[in-house]
Amino acid sequence: MMPLTMLNPGESASIVRVGGNEETKRFLENLGFVAGSEVKVISSNEGNIIAQIKESRVAVSKGIANKIMV
């Protein structure tokens, strides 16, 4: 298990767990970041990530990406 920030662009992984406080977890769930979902890193810039989750591309900050464990 490692944070989403450790994946290289083009790599995919399954989400194991989403950390953070309840507000952060709810926010990420609404974007589609739930345990068992497949996520693909499209690009990474200084830790900030553009990820493809389901049929959407979502930009998340380094702090938020570190809470998503794959």
ABEGO torsion letter per residue (X at the ends): XBBAAABBBGBBBBBABBBEBAAAAAAAAAAGBBBGBBBBBABBBGGBBBBBBEABBBBBBAAAAAABBX
